[in-house]
Amino acid sequence: SPVVLNNYAYVVGVYMDNPQEGLRLAKEAALQAPRSPSVLDTVAVLYGRTGDYEKAAEIFDYLIQVDPTNTKAMAKLAILYAEKLNQPERGLVFAQRARSLTPRLPEVLDALGWSYYQTGREEQAEDLLVRSLRHGETIDAYLHLAQVVISSSKFEDALWHL
């Protein structure tokens, strides 16, 4: 509906710097369009930006139920579990599932690499993060790769990635 789209555009355009207000508006939009993947994604991201990682994971999980092929949502959920919720093995499951659907998507390769790193598999992590960057440069992949190579004392490589 036009109201949902107006609220959604408002949330994205104005309130990404004020996540609490953005979340309020995004939740209103979600009430009007409870199965809209883009609205659900925004709600989940804003929950994450406000520090409510459990709720963000819950919304991403619901989004994946609504849209079972949404590999970007799976990748975001994998990162949440691996990084914020201290459940890297669970994150790895979502990242592997996403990779089975879109094996070359940079965000998916990044999430898989980061999940491997969080589970102590640094060699696999570095390989996947490099692959991620070959398929498309993302800020997150560069940051994750820098962190991985720092743990191997490759400080010059880390600076290059940053």
WOPE-V740334 format. One record per backbone hydrogen bond with DSSP energy under -0.5 kcal/mol. CO is the residue of the C=O (numbers start at 1). NH is the residue of the N-H. If there is no record, write none. Layout:
BEGIN
co=CO nh=NH
co=CO nh=NH
END
This chain:
BEGIN
co=1 nh=5
co=2 nh=6
co=3 nh=7
co=4 nh=8
co=5 nh=9
co=6 nh=10
co=7 nh=11
co=8 nh=12
co=9 nh=13
co=10 nh=14
co=10 nh=15
co=11 nh=15
co=14 nh=17
co=15 nh=18
co=15 nh=22
co=18 nh=22
co=19 nh=23
co=20 nh=24
co=21 nh=25
co=22 nh=26
co=23 nh=27
co=24 nh=28
co=25 nh=29
co=26 nh=30
co=27 nh=31
co=28 nh=32
co=29 nh=33
co=33 nh=36
co=35 nh=37
co=36 nh=40
co=37 nh=41
co=38 nh=42
co=39 nh=43
co=40 nh=44
co=41 nh=45
co=42 nh=46
co=43 nh=47
co=44 nh=48
co=45 nh=49
co=46 nh=50
co=47 nh=52
co=48 nh=51
co=51 nh=53
co=52 nh=56
co=53 nh=57
co=54 nh=58
co=55 nh=59
co=56 nh=60
co=57 nh=61
co=58 nh=62
co=59 nh=63
co=60 nh=64
co=61 nh=65
co=62 nh=66
co=63 nh=67
co=67 nh=70
co=69 nh=71
co=70 nh=74
co=71 nh=75
co=72 nh=76
co=73 nh=77
co=74 nh=78
co=75 nh=79
co=76 nh=80
co=77 nh=81
co=78 nh=82
co=79 nh=83
co=79 nh=84
co=80 nh=84
co=80 nh=85
co=81 nh=87
co=87 nh=90
co=87 nh=91
co=88 nh=92
co=89 nh=93
co=90 nh=94
co=91 nh=95
co=92 nh=96
co=93 nh=97
co=94 nh=98
co=95 nh=99
co=96 nh=100
co=97 nh=101
co=98 nh=101
co=98 nh=102
co=102 nh=105
co=105 nh=108
co=105 nh=109
co=106 nh=110
co=107 nh=111
co=108 nh=112
co=109 nh=113
co=110 nh=114
co=111 nh=115
co=112 nh=116
co=113 nh=117
co=114 nh=118
co=115 nh=119
co=116 nh=119
co=116 nh=121
co=117 nh=120
co=120 nh=122
co=121 nh=125
co=122 nh=126
co=123 nh=127
co=124 nh=128
co=125 nh=129
co=126 nh=130
co=127 nh=131
co=128 nh=132
co=129 nh=133
co=130 nh=134
co=131 nh=135
co=132 nh=136
co=138 nh=142
co=139 nh=143
co=140 nh=144
co=141 nh=145
co=142 nh=146
co=143 nh=147
co=144 nh=148
co=145 nh=149
co=146 nh=150
co=147 nh=151
co=148 nh=152
co=149 nh=152
co=149 nh=154
co=150 nh=153
co=153 nh=155
co=154 nh=158
co=155 nh=159
co=156 nh=160
co=157 nh=161
co=158 nh=162
END
